[in-house]
Structures are given as structure tokens and as C-alpha cells.
Amino acid sequence: MGFTKRMLPCLALLLTCSVADASSIVFDPIGDTIAVTPGFPDITSIETSLTDSVITFVITFADLIAPTPPNLPIAPNVIAPRIDLDTDQNPSTGFQPVTNGLTVPRGYPPVNLGVEFVISVGSSVAPYEVRGIDSPTNHVAFVVPNGAIYEPKSVSITIPLVLLQDDGLMNFSVVVFGGVAVVSDRAPNGTTPFTTASVPEPTSLLLLGAGLGGLFYRCNRRLL
């Protein structure tokens, strides 16, 4: 078997093993809702997962939730989340977080963010679209059809990185409405924002060369 043909299986193996996604999870205390009336959404965790093309936020709640219905009545556990994204991780650029505007007047400290995009779920009938707002005047920069998926206790929101013009490493905060526009919970409670999962690093040339060399050597021994 020729040298080139012997190398193809090894190269395919290397490329397969080099592709990796990243994920992280942060937690919010149970029972810390802003809304004092029972039954409103209580954030418990936010998981972010990242590939080379999309980022997904999964916001989990303590109790059952529901998407906004097309008609009244609207129950207290109906959620309307907002995610503030500081894509350049620079609090001195961008605009004020929605999180701060809604919760600082209620006694919470401001989250240290300069927001480039606010993400919201913009439809009340499945499939649920996701909207990206890029200004304090609520200008819609993009819409992701079918970008939100509701589960009994969570909602996942997926956004293509190309729309954010970002590699996926960013700071963020979350605030959620419950029922009819009642500010229900926020995360984090303090001033330090959350950070998404680390960006999958491309294999360096040095490691790539060493890996190829080792794989080629082992493949030659096996295939001779």
C-alpha cells in the first residue's frame, strides 16, 4: 500500500479527534425571585454550549414554565427571558443591560456589562423565533426562526455565531419576566457577569506536527 493511502486513515482520525465542543454551567440560588407572589419563574441554572458555528443557552427553572400563549389568560409561570450579551467582554462599550434597567431600581447592584446584543424570544406560537436587539432603541438586528425550544422546566436558545459577529466567548446576564410582564428573577445577583464556555482552541501547528508524526509512525507499523 502506498504511503499516501496509508496516511489517510490516520489523518481522518486526527481530524475527528480534534473537533471538540465546549460547555459550562452556572447556578442561581433557589427562592431568590424578585416577584414576591408565588408561582413566578425562578432561575436555577444557565448552561452554555458552543460549537464552531452556534452558541446555545439553556435556562433552567425551579418549577414548571410555559411559553407565552397567543391569547389571554397568561399564567404566572409563563416566561419571557432576556439575555444581555457583552460580546467583546468590554463593559465600557455597548449599551446598558436590560438586566440593570429592570432590577437596579429594585435594589440590585448593576451587572458590569456593556451590551452589544439583547436576546429575546419573539413569538408566542411554535416554532419560537429568537430575536437579537442591537441598540437601546430596540432595533431588531436579526431573527432566528425556530431558535427557542421549551421543555417543562427549561428553555434553550440557539444563535448562530455569524449573527453575533463573535467567536462565542462573551460575558452575559439573564433577566426573566413572568406572567404579564412581571420582573421575576435575574442571574447573576451580583455585579460580576457570567462568562460562556471557553472557545474550542484550534490545534497548534506544533501539536499538529507532533500528532501527525506519531500517528504516521504507528500507522506505518500497523499497515506494513
C-alpha positions in Angstrom: 0.0 0.0 0.0 1.3 3.5 -0.9 2.5 5.9 1.8 -0.3 8.4 0.9 -3.0 5.8 1.1 -1.6 4.6 4.5 -1.8 8.1 5.9 -5.4 8.8 5.0 -7.0 6.8 7.9 -4.6 8.4 10.4 -5.3 11.9 9.1 -9.1 11.2 9.3 -8.7 10.0 12.9 -6.7 13.1 13.9 -9.3 15.5 12.4 -12.1 13.6 14.1 -10.4 13.8 17.5 -9.5 17.5 17.1 -13.1 18.7 16.7 -14.5 19.5 20.2 -17.4 21.4 21.6 -17.3 23.4 24.8 -19.9 23.8 27.6 -20.2 25.3 31.0 -22.9 25.8 33.6 -23.6 28.5 36.3 -26.1 28.4 39.1 -28.6 30.8 40.6 -30.0 30.4 44.2 -33.4 28.8 44.5 -36.0 31.0 46.1 -34.4 34.4 45.2 -37.2 35.6 42.9 -37.8 39.3 42.6 -41.6 38.7 42.3 -42.9 38.2 45.8 -46.1 36.3 44.7 -45.6 32.5 44.5 -45.6 30.8 41.1 -43.4 33.1 39.1 -40.3 31.7 37.4 -37.2 31.1 39.5 -33.9 30.6 37.6 -31.8 27.8 38.9 -29.0 27.4 36.3 -27.8 28.6 32.9 -25.8 26.3 30.7 -24.0 27.4 27.6 -22.7 25.1 24.9 -20.6 26.2 22.0 -19.6 24.7 18.6 -17.7 26.3 15.8 -21.0 27.7 14.4 -23.6 28.2 17.1 -24.0 29.0 20.8 -26.8 27.7 22.9 -28.1 28.9 26.2 -30.3 26.6 28.4 -32.0 28.4 31.2 -33.5 26.0 33.8 -36.1 26.9 36.4 -37.2 25.5 39.7 -40.7 24.7 38.6 -42.8 24.2 35.5 -42.7 27.0 32.9 -44.7 27.8 29.8 -44.2 29.9 26.6 -46.2 33.0 26.1 -49.6 31.9 24.8 -51.2 33.6 21.8 -54.3 34.6 23.8 -55.2 35.5 27.4 -55.1 34.5 30.2 -51.4 34.5 31.0 -50.4 32.4 34.0 -47.6 33.5 36.4 -45.3 30.7 35.1 -45.3 32.0 31.6 -41.7 33.2 30.9 -40.2 35.9 28.7 -36.4 35.7 29.0 -33.8 38.4 28.1 -30.1 37.6 27.7 -27.7 40.5 27.8 -24.6 39.7 25.7 -21.3 41.6 26.1 -19.7 40.0 23.0 -16.4 42.0 23.2 -16.2 41.5 27.0 -15.6 45.2 27.4 -18.1 46.9 29.9 -17.1 50.3 28.5 -18.6 49.6 25.1 -22.2 48.9 24.1 -25.3 49.9 25.9 -26.9 49.4 29.4 -28.0 45.8 30.1 -31.8 45.2 30.3 -30.9 43.3 33.5 -29.8 46.6 35.1 -32.6 48.7 33.8 -35.2 46.3 35.2 -33.5 45.3 38.5 -31.3 48.1 39.8 -34.4 50.2 40.7 -35.5 47.2 42.7 -32.3 47.3 44.9 -30.0 45.0 42.9 -26.4 46.1 42.0 -25.6 46.8 38.4 -24.1 43.9 36.4 -20.8 45.0 34.9 -21.7 44.7 31.2 -21.6 46.8 28.1 -24.2 45.1 25.9 -23.8 44.5 22.1 -27.0 42.3 21.8 -30.1 41.6 23.9 -31.6 38.2 23.0 -35.3 37.6 23.4 -37.9 35.0 22.3 -40.1 37.0 19.9 -43.1 34.8 19.1 -45.9 33.2 21.0 -46.7 30.4 18.6 -44.3 27.5 17.9 -41.9 27.4 16.2 -40.5 30.0 18.6 -38.2 32.6 17.0 -35.3 34.3 18.7 -34.5 38.0 18.2 -31.3 39.9 18.6 -31.6 43.6 19.6 -28.5 45.7 19.0 -29.4 49.1 20.4 -31.3 50.7 23.4 -34.0 51.7 20.9 -34.9 48.1 20.4 -33.7 47.8 16.8 -34.0 44.2 15.7 -30.6 43.2 14.2 -31.5 39.6 13.4 -34.2 36.9 13.8 -33.5 33.2 14.2 -36.6 31.1 13.2 -37.2 28.2 15.5 -34.3 29.4 17.7 -36.0 28.6 21.0 -37.2 25.3 22.4 -39.3 25.0 25.5 -39.1 22.0 27.9 -41.2 21.6 31.1 -38.6 23.3 33.2 -36.2 24.9 30.8 -35.9 26.9 27.6 -33.0 26.6 25.2 -32.0 29.5 22.9 -29.6 28.9 20.0 -27.9 31.6 18.0 -25.6 31.3 15.0 -22.2 32.9 15.8 -22.1 34.7 12.5 -25.1 36.8 13.5 -23.3 37.8 16.7 -20.1 38.5 14.7 -18.3 36.7 17.6 -16.3 33.6 18.4 -18.7 32.7 21.2 -16.6 33.8 24.2 -18.6 36.5 25.9 -20.0 37.8 29.1 -23.7 37.7 29.9 -26.6 38.1 32.3 -30.2 37.0 32.2 -33.4 38.5 33.5 -36.8 36.9 33.1 -40.4 38.2 33.1 -43.2 36.0 34.4 -46.9 36.2 33.7 -47.9 39.6 32.3 -44.6 41.5 32.2 -43.7 40.9 35.9 -39.9 41.1 36.5 -39.4 37.6 38.1 -35.7 36.7 38.5 -32.3 37.6 37.4 -28.9 36.0 37.2 -26.3 36.8 38.4 -27.5 38.6 41.5 -24.2 40.4 42.0 -22.1 42.7 39.8 -19.8 40.1 38.1 -21.3 38.8 34.9 -21.3 35.2 33.8 -18.9 34.0 31.0 -19.8 31.5 28.3 -17.9 28.3 27.7 -14.4 28.7 26.5 -13.9 28.7 22.8 -12.6 25.4 21.4 -9.0 26.1 20.6 -7.6 25.1 17.2 -4.8 22.6 17.3 -1.4 24.4 17.2 1.0 23.7 14.4 3.5 22.2 16.8 0.9 19.8 18.3 -0.4 19.1 14.9 3.0 18.2 13.6 3.8 16.0 16.6 0.5 14.3 16.4 0.8 13.6 12.7 4.3 12.3 13.1 3.3 9.9 15.9 0.2 8.7 14.0 2.0 8.2 10.8 4.7 6.2 12.6 2.1 3.9 14.3 0.1 3.6 11.1 3.2 2.6 9.1 4.0 -0.1 11.7 0.4 -1.5 11.6 -0.2 -1.3 7.8 3.2 -2.6 6.5 
